[in-house]
Amino acid sequence: MAYRVLVVDDEADLVRTVRAYLEESGYEVLTAPNGREALFVARQQQPDLLILDLMMPEMDGWEAARLIRRESKVPFIMLTARIEDVDKIAALEMG
């Protein structure tokens, strides 16, 4: 059984690249272009890991992470260009 990873980012090129690396390593890869779609996919497919961009249209990664965390303890890897300590602390506090 392959582990299921949900990659969430609005940059299609980045998603394709991450997907290619993960699939080459034997993971099943699900994708979503924004937080709203990520919430839907996470509920339906129950991934083992989320790789989540924080700055996206419609619903950002922060809000998606908060909502997903209410329902699941799935681990997150957050993708972001933000480097402020307050952002790192907020992500760690989210679990």
C-alpha positions in Angstrom: 0.0 0.0 0.0 1.4 3.4 -1.0 1.2 6.3 1.3 -1.2 9.0 0.1 0.1 12.6 -0.1 -2.1 15.6 -0.8 -0.2 18.4 -2.5 -2.0 21.8 -2.3 -0.7 24.8 -4.3 -2.1 27.2 -6.8 1.2 27.1 -8.9 0.6 24.2 -11.3 4.3 23.9 -12.3 5.3 23.4 -8.7 2.5 20.8 -8.1 3.7 18.9 -11.2 7.3 18.9 -10.0 6.4 17.8 -6.5 4.0 15.1 -7.8 6.7 13.7 -10.2 9.2 13.3 -7.3 6.7 11.8 -5.0 5.3 9.3 -7.5 8.8 8.3 -8.5 9.4 7.5 -4.8 6.3 5.3 -4.7 3.7 7.7 -3.1 0.1 8.0 -4.3 -0.3 11.8 -5.0 -3.5 13.8 -4.8 -3.6 17.5 -5.7 -5.7 20.5 -5.0 -5.3 24.1 -6.3 -6.6 25.9 -3.2 -7.6 25.5 0.4 -11.3 24.9 -0.3 -10.6 22.0 -2.7 -7.9 20.7 -0.3 -10.6 20.5 2.5 -12.9 18.5 0.2 -10.1 16.1 -1.0 -8.8 15.6 2.5 -12.3 14.7 3.8 -12.9 12.3 0.9 -9.5 10.7 0.5 -8.0 10.9 4.0 -4.3 11.4 3.0 -1.4 10.3 5.1 0.4 13.7 4.6 -0.4 17.2 3.4 2.0 19.4 1.6 0.3 22.8 1.8 1.0 26.2 0.4 0.0 29.0 2.8 -0.8 31.8 0.3 -3.5 30.7 -2.2 -6.7 32.2 -3.6 -10.2 31.4 -2.4 -9.2 29.8 0.9 -5.6 30.2 2.0 -3.5 27.4 3.6 -3.9 28.8 7.1 -7.6 28.5 7.0 -7.5 25.1 5.3 -5.1 23.8 7.9 -7.3 25.0 10.8 -10.3 23.3 9.3 -8.6 20.1 8.5 -6.9 20.0 11.9 -10.4 20.0 13.6 -11.1 16.7 11.9 -7.8 15.0 11.5 -4.3 14.7 12.9 -2.8 14.2 9.5 0.7 15.8 9.4 1.4 18.9 7.4 4.4 20.2 5.6 3.8 23.9 5.0 5.2 25.6 1.8 5.7 29.3 2.0 7.9 32.2 1.0 7.1 33.8 4.4 10.1 33.8 6.8 8.7 35.8 9.7 9.1 34.0 13.1 5.5 34.7 13.9 4.4 32.6 10.9 6.7 29.7 12.0 5.3 29.9 15.5 1.7 30.0 14.3 2.3 26.9 12.1 3.9 25.0 15.0 1.1 25.9 17.3 -1.4 24.5 14.8 0.3 21.1 15.2 
